[in-house]
Amino acid sequence: MRILIVEDETSSYENLLSILKEVAPDIEVAGNTESVAETVGWLATHPQPDLIFMDIHLSDDSAFAIFSQTEVNVPIVFTTAYDQYALDAFRVNSIDYLLKPIKAKDVRRAIDKFHRLSHIDLAAYLGRMATLVPETRWQTRLLVPYRDMLIPINVADISYIYSTEKNTVICQNSGEQLTCHKSLDSILAGFDPHQFFRANKQFAVNRDSVQKISVWYDSRLLLTLNTETPERVFISKNRAAEFKQWMTGQ
């Protein structure tokens, strides 16, 4: 039986490897990945293993992000040091859930469960793998520091965000502006990409704020928004097609 171990802590990986050699010496460890990105890449370039031992909390994201980026048709045994993840792991029908520090009896139990799976059980389990894809929850409100206060604003009320060398300006549909010390990239990370588009280095725009699109002489697109902007908002020729698709929701 071939297994993949998804674990970013060296001590935890070595502990699990030692236990596997003890309780199931015939198992072949096909690989060890340490992040979501590395796991997605490994699965794309190697034959699928028979079983995966997967830590939920990885270096770059939650392991659940893996299943929104690639298809995994392999039973999972989740491992973690955090109790709060237990319900999530069971909810997505993992073969088993192991709490760190992992013990030999726990690994033996998980492998026994795997071996007891009938073809019908395995087919049913794999049919439920879609539930491993988490529902993304985008920000609907933003707290902007102002003097000794925090100003709450609705994300839907933002017309555009403008980045300068020193700070970032958030302009609402009313025309009111607030200065924020967060970078444009960090703000956009929490926003629905179907609603906000990074027009260029300086601007991100709300789709609902775009009132007119003009084709410029060099095939750039000039945007007219529902509020005044400190400078013209251009979409480069190379990104024009992408922007048009975004505007039409394609």
Disulfide bonds with the S-S distance in Angstrom:
none
